[in-house]
Amino acid sequence: MDPKNFEIPAEMRKFAEQSVDQARKAFESFIDAAQQAASDIEGRANVARAGAKDVGEKAMVFAQHNIASSFEFAQQLVRARDVQEVLKLQADYIRSQIEALNQQAKELGETAGKAAMDSAKPKF
């Protein structure tokens, strides 16, 4: 099979796009429910809980960003015209995800460290 003549049939492309859209909607419903559950639990936070909440919120934001990036990547893939474009998209996606995960790990570490320090401070 000649990679330059590779084409995704229109029906498959449409089905894939619909599947990605349905998965995105399901994920958004899950996130809404998770955020509502997190909001319901937030009532009686102390300093340690506030720090844990900050870490949890950051993790939720990062998860949303990562999932959104994955959906965007999936949509780009179903629109790819040939194998070379698929390979370029994949390489770009992997590079951007590694950069994002490194930054996210750094931010989570800083937030967790601050929470630990705040929890260890004497309360007067």
Backbone hydrogen bonds in HBPLUS format (Angstrom, degrees):
<---DONOR---> <-ACCEPTOR-->    atom                        ^
c    i                          cat <-CA-CA->   ^        H-A-AA   ^      H-
h    n   atom  resd res      DA  || num        DHA   H-A  angle D-A-AA Bond
n    s   type  num  typ     dist DA aas  dist angle  dist       angle   num
A0005-ASN N   A0002-ASP O   2.99 MM   3  5.53 150.0  2.08 116.8 125.2     1
A0006-PHE N   A0003-PRO O   3.34 MM   3  5.15 164.1  2.36 100.6 103.6     2
A0012-MET N   A0009-PRO O   3.04 MM   3  5.35 116.0  2.46 104.3 119.2     3
A0013-ARG N   A0009-PRO O   2.93 MM   4  6.23 160.8  1.97 157.8 164.2     4
A0014-LYS N   A0010-ALA O   2.88 MM   4  6.06 161.4  1.92 149.6 154.3     5
A0015-PHE N   A0011-GLU O   2.89 MM   4  6.07 164.0  1.92 147.9 152.7     6
A0016-ALA N   A0012-MET O   2.83 MM   4  5.99 159.3  1.87 148.7 154.5     7
A0017-GLU N   A0013-ARG O   2.89 MM   4  6.13 158.5  1.94 149.1 155.1     8
A0018-GLN N   A0014-LYS O   2.89 MM   4  6.13 159.4  1.93 152.0 157.8     9
A0019-SER N   A0015-PHE O   2.88 MM   4  6.08 154.1  1.94 146.3 154.0    10
A0020-VAL N   A0016-ALA O   2.89 MM   4  6.14 156.9  1.94 149.4 155.4    11
A0021-ASP N   A0017-GLU O   2.91 MM   4  6.14 159.8  1.95 147.7 153.5    12
A0022-GLN N   A0018-GLN O   2.86 MM   4  6.09 158.9  1.90 150.4 155.9    13
A0023-ALA N   A0019-SER O   2.91 MM   4  6.09 158.6  1.96 147.3 153.4    14
A0024-ARG N   A0020-VAL O   2.84 MM   4  6.05 154.3  1.91 148.2 155.7    15
A0025-LYS N   A0021-ASP O   2.95 MM   4  6.21 160.3  1.99 149.4 154.0    16
A0026-ALA N   A0022-GLN O   2.95 MM   4  6.17 158.1  2.00 147.9 154.1    17
A0027-PHE N   A0023-ALA O   2.88 MM   4  6.09 156.8  1.93 147.7 154.3    18
A0028-GLU N   A0024-ARG O   2.83 MM   4  6.10 159.2  1.88 151.8 157.8    19
A0029-SER N   A0025-LYS O   2.97 MM   4  6.20 152.1  2.05 145.4 152.5    20
A0030-PHE N   A0026-ALA O   2.97 MM   4  6.25 153.6  2.04 144.9 152.4    21
A0031-ILE N   A0027-PHE O   2.81 MM   4  6.13 161.8  1.85 156.9 161.5    22
A0032-ASP N   A0028-GLU O   2.91 MM   4  6.09 160.4  1.95 145.9 151.5    23
A0033-ALA N   A0029-SER O   2.99 MM   4  6.21 161.0  2.02 147.8 152.6    24
A0034-ALA N   A0030-PHE O   2.82 MM   4  6.07 158.2  1.86 152.0 158.8    25
A0035-GLN N   A0031-ILE O   2.77 MM   4  5.96 160.6  1.81 155.0 160.0    26
A0036-GLN N   A0032-ASP O   2.93 MM   4  6.12 154.2  2.00 145.3 152.8    27
A0037-ALA N   A0033-ALA O   2.89 MM   4  6.12 158.9  1.94 148.0 153.8    28
A0038-ALA N   A0034-ALA O   2.87 MM   4  6.10 156.4  1.93 146.4 153.3    29
A0039-SER N   A0035-GLN O   2.87 MM   4  6.07 153.1  1.94 145.3 152.7    30
A0040-ASP N   A0036-GLN O   2.94 MM   4  6.21 150.0  2.03 147.5 155.4    31
A0041-ILE N   A0037-ALA O   3.22 MM   4  6.46 137.9  2.41 141.9 151.8    32
A0042-GLU N   A0039-SER O   3.35 MM   3  5.33 144.7  2.49  98.1 107.4    33
A0050-ALA N   A0046-ASN O   2.73 MM   4  5.89 152.3  1.80 155.2 164.0    34
A0051-GLY N   A0047-VAL O   3.05 MM   4  6.33 153.9  2.12 146.0 152.0    35
A0052-ALA N   A0048-ALA O   3.00 MM   4  6.30 158.7  2.04 147.1 153.1    36
A0053-LYS N   A0049-ARG O   2.73 MM   4  5.90 150.3  1.82 146.8 155.8    37
A0054-ASP N   A0050-ALA O   2.93 MM   4  6.20 153.5  2.00 144.2 150.7    38
A0055-VAL N   A0051-GLY O   3.05 MM   4  6.38 159.2  2.10 148.5 153.5    39
A0056-GLY N   A0052-ALA O   2.82 MM   4  6.05 162.8  1.85 149.6 155.0    40
A0057-GLU N   A0053-LYS O   2.75 MM   4  5.96 159.6  1.79 154.6 159.9    41
A0058-LYS N   A0054-ASP O   2.96 MM   4  6.15 162.5  1.99 147.4 152.3    42
A0059-ALA N   A0055-VAL O   2.88 MM   4  6.11 161.6  1.91 151.3 156.9    43
A0060-MET N   A0056-GLY O   2.87 MM   4  6.11 151.0  1.96 145.3 153.2    44
A0061-VAL N   A0057-GLU O   2.90 MM   4  6.18 162.5  1.93 153.6 157.7    45
A0062-PHE N   A0058-LYS O   2.84 MM   4  6.07 162.5  1.87 154.4 159.7    46
A0063-ALA N   A0059-ALA O   2.84 MM   4  6.02 156.3  1.89 145.0 151.9    47
A0064-GLN N   A0060-MET O   2.89 MM   4  6.14 161.6  1.92 151.2 156.0    48
A0065-HIS N   A0061-VAL O   2.91 MM   4  6.16 161.8  1.95 150.0 155.1    49
A0066-ASN N   A0062-PHE O   2.83 MM   4  6.05 162.9  1.86 153.7 158.4    50
A0067-ILE N   A0063-ALA O   2.87 MM   4  6.04 161.2  1.91 153.0 158.0    51
A0068-ALA N   A0064-GLN O   2.86 MM   4  6.00 162.2  1.89 150.2 155.8    52
A0069-SER N   A0065-HIS O   2.90 MM   4  6.11 154.4  1.96 146.8 154.0    53
A0070-SER N   A0066-ASN O   2.97 MM   4  6.21 147.7  2.07 139.5 148.5    54
A0071-PHE N   A0067-ILE O   2.90 MM   4  6.24 156.3  1.95 154.4 160.1    55
A0072-GLU N   A0068-ALA O   2.92 MM   4  6.15 160.3  1.95 148.8 154.6    56
A0073-PHE N   A0069-SER O   2.88 MM   4  6.06 156.5  1.93 145.2 151.9    57
A0074-ALA N   A0070-SER O   2.87 MM   4  6.12 156.9  1.92 146.7 153.1    58
A0075-GLN N   A0071-PHE O   2.90 MM   4  6.19 157.7  1.95 151.0 156.6    59
A0076-GLN N   A0072-GLU O   2.95 MM   4  6.22 153.1  2.02 146.3 154.0    60
A0077-LEU N   A0073-PHE O   2.85 MM   4  6.14 152.9  1.93 149.5 157.5    61
A0078-VAL N   A0074-ALA O   3.07 MM   4  6.38 158.6  2.12 150.7 154.7    62
A0079-ARG N   A0076-GLN O   3.15 MM   3  5.17 138.5  2.33  96.4 108.4    63
A0080-ALA N   A0077-LEU O   3.07 MM   3  5.10 158.9  2.12 103.8 110.5    64
A0086-VAL N   A0082-ASP O   3.12 MM   4  6.48 154.6  2.19 147.8 155.3    65
A0087-LEU N   A0083-VAL O   2.90 MM   4  6.19 162.1  1.94 156.6 160.6    66
A0088-LYS N   A0084-GLN O   2.96 MM   4  6.18 156.6  2.02 146.8 153.1    67
A0089-LEU N   A0085-GLU O   2.86 MM   4  6.03 165.6  1.88 151.1 155.4    68
A0090-GLN N   A0086-VAL O   2.92 MM   4  6.12 158.9  1.96 149.3 155.3    69
A0091-ALA N   A0087-LEU O   2.96 MM   4  6.15 162.9  1.99 147.5 152.0    70
A0092-ASP N   A0088-LYS O   2.89 MM   4  6.09 166.6  1.91 156.5 160.1    71
A0093-TYR N   A0089-LEU O   2.85 MM   4  6.00 157.8  1.90 147.8 154.5    72
A0094-ILE N   A0090-GLN O   2.90 MM   4  6.09 168.1  1.91 155.0 157.9    73
A0095-ARG N   A0091-ALA O   3.02 MM   4  6.16 165.5  2.04 149.2 153.4    74
A0096-SER N   A0092-ASP O   2.94 MM   4  6.13 166.2  1.96 150.4 154.4    75
A0097-GLN N   A0093-TYR O   2.87 MM   4  6.04 155.3  1.93 152.1 159.2    76
A0098-ILE N   A0094-ILE O   2.95 MM   4  6.14 157.3  2.01 151.1 156.8    77
A0099-GLU N   A0095-ARG O   3.09 MM   4  6.35 164.3  2.11 151.5 155.5    78
A0100-ALA N   A0096-SER O   2.91 MM   4  6.09 161.3  1.94 145.0 150.7    79
A0101-LEU N   A0097-GLN O   2.79 MM   4  5.92 166.2  1.81 151.7 155.5    80
A0102-ASN N   A0098-ILE O   2.97 MM   4  6.11 157.3  2.02 148.2 154.1    81
A0103-GLN N   A0099-GLU O   3.07 MM   4  6.32 163.5  2.10 151.2 155.2    82
A0104-GLN N   A0100-ALA O   2.81 MM   4  6.00 159.6  1.85 153.3 159.9    83
A0105-ALA N   A0101-LEU O   2.88 MM   4  5.98 160.7  1.91 147.2 152.1    84
A0106-LYS N   A0102-ASN O   3.08 MM   4  6.28 156.6  2.13 144.2 150.6    85
A0107-GLU N   A0103-GLN O   2.95 MM   4  6.21 165.7  1.97 152.9 156.3    86
A0108-LEU N   A0104-GLN O   2.84 MM   4  6.04 163.7  1.87 154.6 159.3    87
A0109-GLY N   A0105-ALA O   2.93 MM   4  6.03 158.6  1.97 145.6 151.7    88
A0110-GLU N   A0106-LYS O   2.97 MM   4  6.24 159.4  2.01 151.7 157.1    89
A0111-THR N   A0107-GLU O   2.92 MM   4  6.11 161.7  1.95 150.4 155.5    90
A0112-ALA N   A0108-LEU O   2.83 MM   4  5.97 163.8  1.86 152.1 156.8    91
A0113-GLY N   A0109-GLY O   2.88 MM   4  5.98 156.8  1.93 145.4 152.4    92
A0114-LYS N   A0110-GLU O   2.95 MM   4  6.14 157.6  2.00 146.5 152.3    93
A0115-ALA N   A0111-THR O   2.94 MM   4  6.17 158.2  1.99 147.1 153.4    94
A0116-ALA N   A0112-ALA O   2.93 MM   4  6.16 157.0  1.98 148.8 154.7    95
A0117-MET N   A0113-GLY O   2.96 MM   4  6.20 158.7  2.00 147.8 153.7    96
A0118-ASP N   A0114-LYS O   2.84 MM   4  6.04 163.1  1.87 153.9 158.6    97
A0119-SER N   A0115-ALA O   2.93 MM   4  6.08 151.5  2.02 145.2 153.0    98
A0120-ALA N   A0116-ALA O   3.09 MM   4  6.25 137.5  2.27 140.0 150.6    99
A0120-ALA N   A0117-MET O   3.17 MM   3  5.16 128.7  2.45  94.2 107.6   100
A0121-LYS N   A0118-ASP O   3.38 MM   3  5.40 149.9  2.47  97.0 105.3   101
